[in-house]
Amino acid sequence: MAATYSDLAGKVVLVTGGASGIGAAIVRRFALQKSNVVFFDIKDEEGRALQRELSDQGLSAHFQNVDLTDTAALRAGVVDARSRHGAISILVNNAANDERHSTEEMTPEYWDDRIAVNLKHQFFAAQAVLPDMKAANAGVIINYGSISWMAGQGGMAAYTASKSGVIGLTRSLARDFGPYNIRVNAIAPGWIMTQRQLDKWMTPEGEAELMRRQCLKRKLVPDELAKFTVFLASDEASACTSQHYVVDGGWV
């Protein structure tokens, strides 16, 4: 049974990319903590299904269809979430897309799109919730990175550039907003067995490499990231900020 953190009950938590994969697991875990969860995604069907699932369990989760690459829409989404549910206490910047792309075929437009999907929105989501956290003199921001750049992953240069940038963003925000008692950390997942990963990338060759490179000789699942995220958001991690936590089963 997962731990319960009483300080999370009733807090408004915003999760980006919360309709599927790791994001959906994070939404479920915060809902189980009795937090008031709001999650943004463009996957309308999955988002509404998750909201119904949790509401049927008597848990609080509210889906908003928000395109995070549209900064104006992102800002408007935060305003709407605040007006409906109250000041935001915890932000989890989870949304990302790890689609492979070749260096030879990269265009400036696709590069900008990958940065928008994987890094830019993290800053503007943080900027949008900071007034709430500063007013409360408390808050938590958790930015999702990746081990891809540490592992020397090829075939996705814009993605790995974005995810390495998450560390610089995290450390800068932690320094700037520490005086307001706002903690900012990053989490770098390894190869987590979301449905997308299983459908697109998990081949017999990939599984063999996974078992060779990980210290733990098993597949990691989204809920393992979600449980760590909830811990890092709780008061149990009250002295943790400006850090980069790798959760990869010992890959790197």
C-alpha positions, 0 to 999 in steps of 0.5 A, a space after each residue: 500500500 502506498 504512503 499517505 501524506 496528510 499535507 496534500 489533502 485539499 491542495 490544488 495540484 496542476 498536472 500537465 500531460 495528465 491524460 495518459 501514461 506517467 501523467 495519468 498515473 500522477 493524477 491518480 496518485 494525487 487524487 488518492 491523496 485527496 488532493 484537488 487535481 486539475 490536469 491539462 492535455 489535448 487528448 480529449 477522450 482519454 482525459 474525460 475518461 480519466 476524470 469519470 473514472 476518478 469521479 466515480 471513485 469519489 476522487 477529485 480530478 478535473 480535465 481541461 483540454 489545453 494545448 500547452 504549445 500555445 502559451 496564451 491558451 496555457 495561461 488562460 487554462 491556469 486562470 480558468 483552473 484557479 477560478 474554478 478550483 482555487 490557488 494552485 499549490 503544486 505544479 507537475 510539468 509532466 507533458 512531453 513527446 519523445 517522437 524520434 527525429 533524424 538530424 538530416 531531416 530536421 527543419 527549424 519549424 520542427 525544432 521549434 515545435 519539439 522545444 515547445 512540447 518538451 521545454 518551453 511550456 514548463 517555464 510558462 506554466 511555472 510563471 503562470 502559477 507563481 503568483 499563487 505560490 508567492 502569495 501563499 509563501 509556499 509551493 512545489 514545482 516538479 519538472 519532468 526531464 529524461 535520462 535520454 541525454 545522460 544515456 547518449 540516446 540518438 535519433 532525437 536531438 531536439 528531445 534530448 536538448 530539451 530534456 537536458 535544458 530542464 535541469 537548467 530551468 529547474 535550478 534557476 527557478 529554485 534559486 529565484 523562488 526559494 526565498 518564497 519557500 517554493 521548492 523546484 525539483 526535476 525528475 528524470 525517468 528511465 524507460 517506463 512502460 507506458 502504453 505508448 512505449 510498449 506500442 511504439 518502441 518495445 521490441 525484443 531487441 529493445 527489451 534485451 538492451 533494457 535488461 542489459 543496461 538496467 541494474 534492476 532486471 525488470 520493467 518499470 511502470 508509470 506508478 513507480 514515477 507517480 509515487 515518487 512524485 507525490 513524495 517529492 511534492 509532500 512535506 516529507 521532502 521539505 528540504 529538497 529543492 534545486 535537485 535532479 532525481 533519476 528514477 530509472 532502475 539503474 540505467 545511467 
